[in-house]
Structures are given as C-alpha cells and as structure tokens.
C-alpha cells in the first residue's frame, strides 16, 4: 500500500484541495483573537508583554502568537499566510507521528498513522480554525518520540530534544504540555521496571531546560500581573478548568468518547476496532510478555483523555494532543488486519461499514451545496464530481485496505472541501463584525478606533480585520469610563444599543445590521433558507459624537 505512487498522490492531492480551500476562510472568535494578539505584538514592539484590544492578556503563553507576529512582520497582515505558517510548524508533528509509529511498529505502521493523522477532520479543521492546541500537539508528539528513542538508543541529544519539546509545549499552552510526555514515557518506564531511569538525576537537567524555555511566558505574566500571573499559569488556568472553579460546568464524562467519533473522521471505525483490540490484548497479556509490550501510546490516550473527561470545561480541540497516539494504535491494528489471516472476516466487515460511512458523508454534500447555500460555481462542481465520483466508484468495487482508505479519504475530502468553499464563506457573510470592520476601514477618520461593547461579545474578528482596533468594553462601567471619547466607533448588539440610548450617549448610527448570526451558534432552522430570517439578530455600528 505504502509503495503505490498513485495512492500517495491521491492522498496528497486530497489534503491540498482541502487546505487550499480553507485559506480564504476568515478567522473568527478565538482563532481571530490569537491572530490579533500576534498583530499587537508587532504594533507594540513588545514580544513579552502580551495584549488583546490593548489590554494585558494572560490566557495563553506566547508561542502561537510569536508565529503570528513573525508571519505578519514578513508578509503583512495575511490570514492565509498565517494559516500556512502554522501548517509548516505542524509538519514537525506529522514527521514525529511517522517516526514514533515506525519506532514501535515499523515503517508501514508509521506511514499509515501519518496518513490517518494528516487527513483527519481533527487535523484539517483545526488548521483552519487555529487554536493553541493546533501547535501543542506537534511539540508533544515530538517530545515523546525523542524521549522514547533516548531510552532505547541512549544518545544524549535525544534527551535534550525531548526536554526542548516539553518546554515548547509549555510555551504554547502551559503545564498541560507536560502531561502526555509524562504519561507516555512514565508509564512505559514503570511497566518495564526501569527504576534507574525513573529516578535519574538527568531529569533535573530536563527541568532546567524547560524552565529556561518558559522564561518569556513567566516574565510577561509577572510584569503585567505579578505573582498572581504566575499562579494563573501554573494553577488557576489548569486546575481551575478541571474543577470548574475558574471556567466550565460540563459534567458529560463521555464527552470525548462521542466527540472522538467525528473528530477522527473518516477513520473513526478503524479507531474503535483498534482500541477494542488494544484493550483486549492488554487484558490477555501474560506476565512474561509485559517487558516487551509498548504502553506509551495507550497511556498517553487513556490518562490524558481521562483527565479531560472529568474536567468541567470541555472543548473538542482539547483532545488534539492525544490524536497522533490514537492513530498510531489504530494504524498498528489496521496493518495487522491487512497482514494476518485471522482478521480476514473483520476486514470484510470493515469494508461494508466503511462503504456505508462513505455514502453518508457524500449524502450530506447535496444538502449543503444544493439546499442550505446553493452553489453555482463550475469549479466547485468539477472538483466535487471528481472526488465524490471516485469515492462512489470504489463503493461498488471489492475493497482491500488501500481502497477502503482511498474511498473514505475522497468522501471526507469532498465534504470538507464543500464546508470550506461553500458553507463557511456563506455563513461568514452573516458574521457582520467583519463587514463592520470593512465599513470602518473605508469611512473612519485617521486615528479613529473601532471598539466592542457587550458582555461576552467575543467578536475578536472585528479587531483583526480593522485598521484601527480599540478596546473591548465588557460592562456598562467600562463604557462609562471610556466616555467621553468623540470620534470613536463602537460595534454592539441591539440590547446594548438601547442601553446606550437610555444613557443619553450622543452618537450617530453608521450602519444597522439586520441579518447577524454568529458562525459558532448555528442551527438547522438557520441553515434552512425558508426559516433563516427568523434566526437573525440586530447589530449596530455607531460613532460617538
């Protein structure tokens, strides 16, 4: 399978079609916020003390923002270039997944795990909707690969690089970056009773390397927030999300079980079968076999997702760091299906199930491009016809493993291409904060600022796409402190607009948006064009007089 040039070409071409179609899609909500923090680094000339809307920012360490700032400094404020830069950083994660899979189970498993990872919904979507976890996963899997290689080959640079990987992970998202390396490496050493490695003085050196790498994050937090900022980094922002004392109230302990079923598309069935076999094989494991059994991947998955599952704050992108390890397990068992006669019946059953999955994925496309947002561009239909037609052809053929992988990849790529090329651009048209920024850029006087008023507005794209971002006024008190500020522009919702009128604020309405809908709060009624009008909200763009 891995030597088939046509197969590899089809994989690469499908991924490129999805990625290229995602580049013009605007960044919204938190993805826009992270890019804006990077933009403000350049505006302030300060790479240590982070800000958002000119206010001190403490929620995330600076690694992703440095990538954004570096991209913007070279290419200007380009969202497409920023996405490409993050993808280039993520090549480290792709390569590390291959090397870790090969390290444990051979080249074929490494290649298949890499294909699963790089073509999955979790990878392709979150390189369009960029979060800190998008980069975190690459540093995490890199560090585990280097540490595992060190304990077999004993090359000192591998231990140093593993420590650097952990440091970069913590510089990307904080202490959560150390969890998977600790679980994976620690469990493997513990199961194999490598006590001298566990209690070795070299770990002090690793701690020193990590400590040096996170100095910029510590310095910025201390200068802006004092010791409270350091406490927030190590405790509040992590333990507080687990307990719910800081953020979150989700008590669905099965959240990541059902979330993984779509996050790992189109390879979810492979994953479920593989995890069942992995757990089953561990239960039946004999004591004499323990010393030769690798447990790093299963430990990374089980312990990390276990903590996430009991945490009160949950988001799909939180599980990204576990995905490469899930796919290495999945690839291991999938290769065994291919090469072992005892799994012949399972492989046939998988073929039937995967054909059903491919048909379901393809059947969604007509609703999106034919009913929700009718598509008229010829280029779209040509590309979809090629991918969907090829997938349908394979549905009616006898499918070995290679054809199953190709069939699922083509079906999911056609769907993701539709989402990027049709659905998201059309839904973004109703995210009127981007249009408001465009109006401001066209009409505002030099030196004017564009501000947000409203509790939990989270309209960070307004700042990112404006030429003169201002500040986020979350409360009435903040608005009152902001006044008077003649010439400033404010973008707000209908209740807040009426509140401003009641306050007697002298202002001019530049534009009233009657068809506003956040992309992140969609519903079937909104997607249905016959009921869409009932789901709109009003937003206002005003100038203070």
C-alpha positions as CSV (number, residue, x, y, z in Angstrom):
1,X,0.0,0.0,0.0
2,X,2.6,2.5,1.0
3,X,4.7,1.9,-2.2
4,X,1.7,2.7,-4.5
5,X,2.6,6.1,-6.1
6,X,-1.0,6.7,-7.3
7,X,-2.3,6.1,-3.8
8,X,0.2,8.5,-2.2
9,X,-0.6,11.1,-5.0
10,X,-4.3,10.8,-4.3
11,X,-3.7,11.3,-0.5
12,X,-1.5,14.4,-1.0
13,X,-3.8,15.9,-3.7
14,X,-6.9,15.5,-1.4
15,X,-5.2,17.1,1.5
16,X,-4.0,20.0,-0.6
17,X,-7.5,20.6,-2.1
18,X,-8.9,20.9,1.5
19,X,-6.1,23.1,2.8
20,X,-6.1,25.5,-0.2
21,X,-9.9,25.9,0.0
22,X,-9.5,26.7,3.7
23,X,-7.0,29.6,3.3
24,X,-9.6,32.3,2.3
25,X,-12.0,31.3,5.2
26,X,-11.9,34.1,7.8
27,X,-10.7,33.6,11.3
28,X,-13.4,34.0,13.9
29,X,-13.8,34.1,17.7
30,X,-10.8,32.7,19.5
31,X,-8.9,31.9,16.3
32,X,-9.2,35.6,15.4
33,X,-8.2,36.6,18.9
34,X,-5.0,34.6,18.8
35,X,-4.0,36.2,15.5
36,X,-4.9,39.6,16.9
37,X,-2.5,39.1,19.9
38,X,0.2,38.4,17.4
39,X,-0.7,41.5,15.5
40,X,-0.5,43.6,18.7
41,X,3.0,42.2,19.4
42,X,4.2,44.0,16.2
43,X,2.2,47.1,16.9
44,X,3.6,47.4,20.5
45,X,7.1,46.2,19.6
46,X,6.8,44.0,22.7
47,X,7.2,40.2,22.4
48,X,6.9,39.5,26.1
49,X,4.0,41.5,27.5
50,X,1.0,40.3,25.5
51,X,-2.1,42.4,24.9
52,X,-5.5,42.0,23.3
53,X,-7.5,45.1,22.4
54,X,-4.6,47.0,24.1
55,X,-5.4,45.3,27.4
56,X,-3.0,42.8,29.2
57,X,-3.5,39.2,28.1
58,X,-2.8,36.2,30.3
59,X,-4.9,33.4,28.9
60,X,-2.2,31.6,26.8
61,X,1.6,31.6,26.6
62,X,3.2,33.3,23.6
63,X,4.4,30.6,21.2
64,X,1.4,30.7,18.8
65,X,1.4,34.5,18.9
66,X,5.1,34.6,18.0
67,X,4.3,32.6,14.9
68,X,1.5,35.0,14.0
69,X,3.7,38.1,14.7
70,X,6.6,36.6,12.7
71,X,4.3,35.9,9.7
72,X,2.7,39.3,9.8
73,X,6.1,41.0,10.1
74,X,7.3,39.3,6.9
75,X,4.2,39.2,4.8
76,X,1.9,41.8,6.3
77,X,-1.5,41.1,7.9
78,X,-2.3,38.0,5.9
79,X,-4.6,35.4,7.4
80,X,-3.8,32.9,4.6
81,X,-0.1,33.2,5.2
82,X,-0.6,32.8,9.0
83,X,-2.5,29.6,8.4
84,X,0.3,28.3,6.1
85,X,2.9,29.2,8.8
86,X,1.0,27.1,11.4
87,X,0.8,24.2,8.9
88,X,4.5,24.4,8.3
89,X,5.1,24.2,12.1
90,X,2.8,21.2,12.2
91,X,4.9,19.3,9.7
92,X,7.0,18.6,12.8
93,X,4.0,16.8,14.3
94,X,3.4,14.8,11.1
95,X,7.0,13.7,10.9
96,X,7.2,12.9,14.6
97,X,4.0,10.7,14.3
98,X,5.6,8.8,11.5
99,X,8.9,8.3,13.4
100,X,7.1,7.3,16.6
101,X,4.9,4.8,14.8
102,X,7.9,3.4,12.9
103,X,9.9,3.3,16.1
104,X,7.4,0.9,17.8
105,X,5.8,-1.0,14.9
106,X,7.7,-0.5,11.7
107,X,7.6,1.7,8.6
108,X,4.2,0.7,7.3
109,X,2.5,1.5,10.6
110,X,4.3,4.8,10.8
111,X,3.2,5.8,7.3
112,X,-0.4,4.7,7.8
113,X,-0.6,6.6,11.2
114,X,0.7,9.7,9.4
115,X,-1.9,9.4,6.7
116,X,-4.6,8.9,9.2
117,X,-3.5,12.0,11.2
118,X,-2.8,14.4,8.3
119,X,-6.1,13.6,6.5
120,X,-8.4,13.5,9.6
121,X,-11.1,16.1,10.4
122,X,-9.2,17.0,13.6
123,X,-6.1,18.0,11.7
124,X,-7.7,19.7,8.7
125,X,-10.4,21.6,10.5
126,X,-8.2,22.9,13.3
127,X,-5.6,24.2,10.8
128,X,-8.4,26.3,9.5
129,X,-9.8,27.2,12.9
130,X,-6.5,27.7,14.7
131,X,-6.1,27.2,18.4
132,X,-3.0,26.8,20.7
133,X,-3.8,23.0,20.7
134,X,-3.2,23.0,16.9
135,X,0.5,23.7,17.6
136,X,0.7,22.0,21.0
137,X,0.2,18.5,19.6
138,X,3.3,18.8,17.3
139,X,5.6,19.6,20.2
140,X,4.0,16.9,22.4
141,X,4.4,14.0,19.9
142,X,7.9,15.2,19.1
143,X,9.0,15.2,22.7
144,X,7.6,11.6,23.3
145,X,9.4,10.4,20.1
146,X,12.7,11.8,21.3
147,X,12.4,10.5,24.8
148,X,11.4,7.0,23.7
149,X,14.3,7.0,21.2
150,X,16.7,8.0,24.0
151,X,15.7,5.2,26.3
152,X,16.5,2.7,23.6
153,X,19.5,4.3,21.8
154,X,21.0,6.4,24.7
155,X,22.0,9.3,22.5
156,X,22.2,12.4,24.7
157,X,20.9,14.8,22.1
158,X,17.6,12.8,22.1
159,X,17.0,13.5,25.8
160,X,17.8,17.2,25.3
161,X,15.4,17.4,22.3
162,X,12.7,15.6,24.3
163,X,13.1,18.2,27.0
164,X,13.0,21.0,24.5
165,X,9.8,19.6,23.1
166,X,8.2,19.7,26.6
167,X,9.5,23.3,27.0
168,X,7.9,24.4,23.7
169,X,4.7,22.6,24.7
170,X,4.5,24.6,27.9
171,X,5.4,27.7,26.0
172,X,2.4,27.0,23.8
173,X,-0.3,26.1,26.3
174,X,1.2,25.9,29.7
175,X,1.7,23.0,32.1
176,X,-0.8,20.8,30.2
177,X,2.0,20.4,27.7
178,X,3.9,18.2,30.1
179,X,1.1,15.7,30.8
180,X,1.2,13.4,27.7
181,X,5.0,13.1,27.7
182,X,4.9,12.3,31.4
183,X,2.1,9.8,31.0
184,X,3.6,8.1,27.9
185,X,7.2,8.0,29.0
186,X,6.5,7.4,32.6
187,X,4.1,4.6,32.1
188,X,6.5,2.8,29.7
189,X,9.4,3.1,32.2
190,X,7.2,2.0,35.1
191,X,5.7,-1.1,33.3
192,X,9.2,-2.1,32.2
193,X,10.5,-1.5,35.8
194,X,13.3,0.8,34.6
195,X,13.7,2.3,38.1
196,X,17.1,3.8,37.4
197,X,15.7,5.7,34.5
198,X,12.7,6.9,36.5
199,X,14.8,8.2,39.5
200,X,17.7,9.5,37.4
201,X,19.4,12.9,38.1
202,X,19.2,13.7,34.4
203,X,15.5,14.8,35.0
204,X,16.9,17.8,36.9
205,X,18.6,18.8,33.6
206,X,15.3,18.4,31.8
207,X,13.6,20.6,34.3
208,X,16.3,23.3,33.8
209,X,15.9,23.2,30.0
210,X,12.1,23.5,30.3
211,X,12.5,26.3,32.9
212,X,14.8,28.3,30.6
213,X,12.4,27.9,27.6
214,X,9.3,29.2,29.5
215,X,11.1,32.3,30.9
216,X,9.5,34.6,28.3
217,X,6.0,33.5,29.4
218,X,6.9,33.9,33.1
219,X,8.4,37.3,32.6
220,X,5.4,38.7,30.7
221,X,2.9,37.4,33.3
222,X,4.9,38.7,36.2
223,X,5.5,42.1,34.7
224,X,1.8,42.5,33.9
225,X,0.1,40.6,36.7
226,X,2.7,40.0,39.4
227,X,2.7,36.7,41.3
228,X,-1.0,36.3,40.5
229,X,0.0,35.9,36.8
230,X,2.5,33.1,37.7
231,X,-0.2,31.4,39.8
232,X,-2.7,31.7,37.0
233,X,-0.2,30.0,34.6
234,X,0.6,27.0,36.8
235,X,-2.6,26.6,38.8
236,X,-5.7,28.6,38.0
237,X,-5.8,28.2,34.3
238,X,-5.4,24.4,34.6
239,X,-6.8,23.1,37.8
240,X,-9.5,25.8,37.7
241,X,-10.7,24.4,34.4
242,X,-10.7,20.8,35.8
243,X,-12.6,21.7,38.9
244,X,-14.8,24.4,37.3
245,X,-13.7,27.0,39.8
246,X,-12.3,29.1,37.0
247,X,-14.3,28.2,34.0
248,X,-16.6,25.4,32.8
249,X,-19.6,23.5,34.0
250,X,-19.7,20.5,31.7
251,X,-20.4,17.2,33.5
252,X,-20.7,15.0,30.5
253,X,-18.0,12.4,31.3
254,X,-18.5,10.7,27.9
255,X,-17.9,14.0,26.0
256,X,-14.6,12.9,24.5
257,X,-15.9,9.4,23.6
258,X,-18.6,10.7,21.3
259,X,-16.5,13.7,20.3
260,X,-13.8,11.4,19.0
261,X,-16.2,9.7,16.7
262,X,-16.4,12.8,14.5
263,X,-13.1,14.3,15.3
264,X,-11.3,11.2,14.0
265,X,-13.4,11.0,10.8
266,X,-13.1,9.4,8.4
267,X,-11.0,6.8,10.4
268,X,-13.4,6.5,13.4
269,X,-14.4,2.9,12.7
270,X,-10.8,1.9,12.3
271,X,-10.1,3.6,15.6
272,X,-13.0,2.0,17.5
273,X,-12.0,-1.5,16.3
274,X,-8.3,-0.9,17.1
275,X,-8.9,0.4,20.6
276,X,-11.1,-2.6,21.3
277,X,-8.4,-4.9,20.2
278,X,-5.7,-2.9,22.0
279,X,-7.6,-3.1,25.4
280,X,-8.4,-6.8,24.8
281,X,-4.8,-7.6,24.1
282,X,-3.7,-5.8,27.2
283,X,-6.2,-7.7,29.4
284,X,-4.9,-11.0,28.0
285,X,-1.3,-10.0,28.3
286,X,0.9,-12.6,30.1
287,X,3.4,-11.5,32.7
288,X,6.3,-12.8,30.6
289,X,5.2,-10.5,27.8
290,X,5.0,-7.3,29.8
291,X,8.6,-6.3,29.4
292,X,8.4,-6.3,25.6
293,X,5.0,-4.6,25.4
294,X,4.8,-0.9,24.5
295,X,2.3,1.1,26.6
296,X,3.4,4.6,25.8
297,X,0.6,5.3,23.3
298,X,-2.3,3.8,25.2
299,X,-1.1,5.6,28.4
300,X,-1.0,8.9,26.6
301,X,-4.5,8.4,25.3
302,X,-6.2,6.9,28.4
303,X,-4.7,9.1,31.1
304,X,-4.9,12.4,29.2
305,X,-8.4,11.9,27.9
306,X,-9.3,10.6,31.4
307,X,-8.3,14.0,32.9
308,X,-10.1,15.9,30.2
309,X,-13.2,13.8,30.7
310,X,-13.6,14.7,34.4
311,X,-12.7,18.4,33.8
312,X,-15.6,20.8,34.0
313,X,-14.5,22.7,30.9
314,X,-14.5,20.7,27.7
315,X,-13.9,21.6,24.1
316,X,-13.2,19.3,21.0
317,X,-9.8,20.9,20.3
318,X,-8.6,20.0,23.8
319,X,-8.2,16.3,22.7
320,X,-5.9,17.2,19.8
321,X,-2.7,16.3,21.7
322,X,-3.9,12.7,22.0
323,X,-4.8,12.2,18.4
324,X,-1.4,11.1,17.0
325,X,-1.2,8.4,19.7
326,X,-4.7,7.2,18.9
327,X,-3.8,6.9,15.3
328,X,-0.6,5.0,16.0
329,X,-2.6,2.4,17.8
330,X,-5.2,2.5,15.0
331,X,-2.5,2.0,12.3
332,X,-0.9,-0.8,14.3
333,X,-4.1,-2.9,14.3
334,X,-5.1,-1.9,10.8
335,X,-1.8,-3.2,9.4
336,X,-2.4,-6.4,11.3
337,X,-5.8,-6.7,9.6
338,X,-4.0,-6.5,6.3
339,X,-1.3,-9.0,7.0
340,X,-3.0,-11.6,9.2
341,X,-5.4,-14.2,8.0
342,X,-7.2,-14.3,11.4
343,X,-8.6,-10.8,10.8
344,X,-9.9,-11.6,7.3
345,X,-13.5,-11.6,8.4
346,X,-13.1,-8.4,10.3
347,X,-11.6,-6.7,7.2
348,X,-14.6,-7.7,5.1
349,X,-16.9,-6.4,7.8
350,X,-15.0,-3.1,7.9
351,X,-15.2,-2.8,4.1
352,X,-19.0,-2.9,4.3
353,X,-19.2,-0.5,7.2
354,X,-16.8,1.9,5.5
355,X,-18.8,1.9,2.4
356,X,-21.8,3.0,4.4
357,X,-19.8,5.7,6.1
358,X,-18.6,7.0,2.7
359,X,-22.1,7.1,1.4
360,X,-23.3,9.0,4.5
361,X,-20.5,11.6,4.1
362,X,-21.3,12.1,0.5
363,X,-25.0,12.3,1.0
364,X,-24.5,15.4,3.2
365,X,-23.0,17.4,0.3
366,X,-26.2,17.9,-1.7
367,X,-27.9,19.4,1.4
368,X,-25.0,21.8,1.9
369,X,-24.4,22.9,-1.7
370,X,-27.8,22.3,-3.1
371,X,-30.2,23.4,-0.4
372,X,-28.6,25.3,2.5
373,X,-26.4,27.6,0.3
374,X,-27.0,26.7,-3.4
375,X,-23.6,26.6,-5.2
376,X,-23.4,27.9,-8.8
377,X,-19.6,28.0,-9.4
378,X,-18.5,25.5,-12.0
379,X,-15.1,24.9,-10.4
380,X,-16.7,23.7,-7.2
381,X,-18.8,21.1,-9.0
382,X,-15.9,19.9,-11.1
383,X,-13.7,19.2,-8.0
384,X,-16.6,17.6,-6.1
385,X,-17.6,15.5,-9.1
386,X,-14.0,14.1,-9.4
387,X,-13.6,13.3,-5.7
388,X,-17.2,12.1,-5.0
389,X,-17.4,10.2,-8.3
390,X,-14.1,8.4,-7.5
391,X,-15.4,7.5,-4.0
392,X,-18.7,6.2,-5.4
393,X,-16.8,4.1,-7.9
394,X,-14.8,2.5,-5.0
395,X,-18.1,1.9,-3.1
396,X,-19.2,-0.5,-5.8
397,X,-15.8,-2.3,-6.0
398,X,-14.3,-5.0,-3.9
399,X,-12.3,-3.0,-1.4
400,X,-9.0,-4.1,0.1
401,X,-7.4,-1.9,2.8
402,X,-5.9,0.5,0.4
403,X,-9.1,1.1,-1.5
404,X,-11.0,1.5,1.8
405,X,-8.6,4.2,2.9
406,X,-8.8,5.9,-0.5
407,X,-12.6,5.7,-0.6
408,X,-13.0,7.3,2.8
409,X,-10.4,9.9,2.1
410,X,-12.1,11.0,-1.1
411,X,-15.5,11.1,0.5
412,X,-14.4,13.1,3.6
413,X,-12.3,15.5,1.4
414,X,-15.2,16.2,-0.8
415,X,-17.3,17.1,2.3
416,X,-14.5,19.2,3.9
417,X,-13.9,21.0,0.6
418,X,-17.7,21.8,0.5
419,X,-17.5,23.1,4.0
420,X,-14.5,25.3,3.2
421,X,-15.6,26.5,-0.2
422,X,-19.3,26.8,0.3
423,X,-20.6,26.6,3.8
424,X,-18.2,28.6,5.9
425,X,-17.9,31.5,3.4
426,X,-21.7,31.8,3.2
427,X,-22.2,31.5,6.9
428,X,-19.4,34.1,7.5
429,X,-21.4,36.6,5.4
430,X,-23.8,36.8,8.4
431,X,-21.0,37.4,10.9
432,X,-21.4,41.1,10.4
433,X,-18.5,42.1,12.6
434,X,-16.2,41.5,9.5
435,X,-18.5,43.8,7.4
436,X,-18.5,46.4,10.2
437,X,-14.7,46.4,10.2
438,X,-14.7,46.9,6.4
439,X,-17.1,49.9,6.8
440,X,-14.9,51.3,9.5
441,X,-11.7,50.9,7.3
442,X,-13.4,52.7,4.5
443,X,-15.1,55.6,6.3
444,X,-13.2,56.2,9.6
445,X,-11.1,59.3,10.0
446,X,-7.3,58.8,10.7
447,X,-6.7,57.9,14.3
448,X,-10.2,56.6,15.0
449,X,-10.6,53.3,16.8
450,X,-13.2,50.5,16.5
451,X,-14.4,49.2,19.8
452,X,-16.7,46.4,21.0
453,X,-19.4,46.9,23.7
454,X,-21.3,44.0,25.2
455,X,-20.7,41.3,27.8
456,X,-19.3,38.1,26.4
457,X,-19.4,39.5,22.9
458,X,-16.1,37.7,21.8
459,X,-16.2,39.4,18.4
460,X,-12.4,39.4,18.1
461,X,-12.5,39.3,14.3
462,X,-13.7,42.9,14.5
463,X,-10.3,43.9,15.8
464,X,-8.3,41.6,13.5
465,X,-9.9,42.9,10.3
466,X,-10.0,46.6,11.3
467,X,-7.3,49.1,10.6
468,X,-7.7,50.8,13.9
469,X,-8.7,48.4,16.7
470,X,-9.7,49.8,20.0
471,X,-10.8,48.0,23.2
472,X,-13.3,45.5,24.4
473,X,-15.9,47.2,26.7
474,X,-17.5,44.3,28.5
475,X,-19.6,46.2,31.1
476,X,-21.6,49.4,31.5
477,X,-19.0,50.7,33.9
478,X,-16.2,50.1,31.4
479,X,-18.3,52.0,28.8
480,X,-18.8,54.9,31.2
481,X,-15.1,55.1,32.0
482,X,-14.5,55.1,28.2
483,X,-16.7,58.2,27.7
484,X,-16.5,60.8,26.5
485,X,-14.5,59.6,23.5
486,X,-15.7,61.6,20.5
487,X,-14.8,60.1,17.1
488,X,-14.6,56.5,18.5
489,X,-16.6,53.8,16.7
490,X,-18.5,51.2,18.7
491,X,-20.0,47.9,17.4
492,X,-22.7,46.4,19.6
493,X,-25.8,44.3,19.8
494,X,-29.4,45.5,20.0
495,X,-29.9,45.4,23.8
496,X,-26.6,47.2,24.4
497,X,-27.5,49.8,21.7
498,X,-30.8,50.5,23.5
499,X,-28.8,50.8,26.8
500,X,-26.6,53.3,25.2
501,X,-29.6,55.3,24.1
502,X,-31.0,55.2,27.6
503,X,-27.7,56.5,28.9
504,X,-28.2,59.5,26.7
505,X,-25.0,59.0,24.7
506,X,-24.6,61.3,21.8
507,X,-23.9,59.0,18.8
508,X,-24.6,58.6,15.2
509,X,-25.7,55.2,13.7
510,X,-23.4,54.5,10.8
511,X,-25.0,51.1,9.9
512,X,-27.7,48.9,11.3
513,X,-27.1,45.2,10.6
514,X,-30.4,43.3,10.4
515,X,-29.0,39.9,9.4
516,X,-26.4,39.0,12.0
517,X,-25.7,35.4,13.0
518,X,-22.6,34.1,14.7
519,X,-21.0,31.2,12.8
520,X,-20.4,29.4,16.1
521,X,-24.1,29.3,17.0
522,X,-25.7,27.7,14.1
523,X,-28.9,25.7,14.0
524,X,-30.9,23.7,11.5
525,X,-33.5,26.5,11.4
526,X,-30.8,29.0,10.3
527,X,-29.3,26.6,7.7
528,X,-32.8,26.1,6.3
529,X,-33.3,29.1,3.9
530,X,-37.0,29.0,4.4
531,X,-36.6,29.7,8.2
532,X,-33.4,31.7,8.2
533,X,-35.0,35.1,8.5
534,X,-36.4,34.2,12.0
535,X,-32.9,33.5,13.4
536,X,-31.2,36.8,12.7
537,X,-30.1,39.3,15.3
538,X,-29.5,43.1,15.0
539,X,-26.1,44.7,15.4
540,X,-25.2,48.4,15.3
541,X,-22.2,50.3,14.2
542,X,-22.1,53.8,15.8
543,X,-19.8,56.8,16.1
544,X,-19.6,58.8,19.4
545,X,-20.3,62.5,18.8
